[in-house]
Amino acid sequence: MRAITYDRFGSAGEVLTLEEVPTPSPAEGEVLVRLKTSGVNPSDIRARAGGRPGVVKPPFPKIIPHSDGAGVIEAVGAGVPADRIGERVWIWNGQWQRAFGTAAEYIALPSAQAVRLPDETTFEEGAVLGIPGLTACHAVLGGGSVEGKTVFVSGGAGTVGRLAVQVAASSGATVLASARGEEGLEAARTAGAAHVFDYTDADLADRILDATGGRPMDRIVEVEFGRNAETNARIVAERGTIAAYGSAKDMSPQIPFYPLMFKAVTLDLVLVYLLDEEERRRAVENLTSLLTRRALDLRIAQVLPLHQCAEAHDIVAEGRRAGSVLLSI
């Protein structure tokens, strides 16, 4: 089969190679998926570039990148019902703690990691579900229903943030969001945010509370935890939750501990790779329900052929996108 591989850290153009590798066979409890699409996420770029803390060399001799993708089950291993053959599926954790991910024609992986793709959802949309979709669903709904609550989404024009706005709005919350520039603000607004704010505003906390008549946020979905810790401490409600899935601009933040403690705030650090079985089951169920209701606009910025994987990595790394970047296989 054709696959993109790398065996050392470096720039995309230097280390990513298109080659022929053996097609895997499904082991016991596994399925073999003929992939149609592969999703490119920032975490894939960091992994290939050697940007994960404490990791000095690739964990496997040869790696096929990417954890997200969608396709059709072509074969099953022992213990997996044969009626799964022919099923349209999307993939989660395709390359998490595994050597071979979705930037290939085939992937063999545990049956549970290939989730039935709703009939209403395309293969392109399916390649957005593993990391962005599950992150948005868990960050918004991981603590339970948000119906009737106020939810603030930081970075509401980003891939995860814009999905989080849609998840919250479709789940009955009043949603507020931050973004930057007219295009970003409009993206958050059309996703379902009742109020949008420029995140560079020096008076951001005051403007948010003015918009709600002083009502604080029951839940905050945060993409830049360190940069926004002070603002969030001001706007979060007593016993509220800050669900943070990123802090790239300040990876060793100082936090306003006492303002958060005296509101009994819960800090939920979201890493969808490590959801437990029950958390993942709920996130998948919530995501499937939203997809079936066509409540999500899974914005696709660009689809490139497999051999242009390096270019896809560069597009994501440089922020030259308004939506997800995918490979067509």
HUNOR-V78312 format. One line per field, one symbol per residue. phi: phi as a letter, one per 30 degrees, with the letter a starting at -180 (. if undefined). burial: # if it has 9 or more other ideal C-beta (glycine too) atoms within 8 Angstrom, else .. Layout:
# HUNOR-V78312
phi: ???
burial: ???
This chain:
# HUNOR-V78312
phi: .dacbbbadldeddcdbcbcbdddcddeicbccddcbbcccedddddddicdeiccaedbdbbcdicclaabdcabdeiceddddjddbccbhebdhbdcccdadbbcaeeddccedeedcddddddcddcdddddddddcdcjdceiccbccdidcdddddddedddddcjcdcbbcabiddddddddddkddbbbdddddcedddddddcijddddbbcccbeddcddddddcddeidbccccaaddadbdccdddedddchdcccdcbdecddedddeddddddddddddhdccddcdabcdedceddddddddcidabkdcbccc
burial: ######..##.#..##.#..#..#.#..#############..#######.......#...############.###..#...##.#########..############.#.###.#...#.####################...#..#########.#############.#.######...##.###.###.#####....##.###.##...##############.#######..######.#..#..#.....##..#.##.#.#.#..#...##.###.###.##....#.#######.#.##########...#.#######
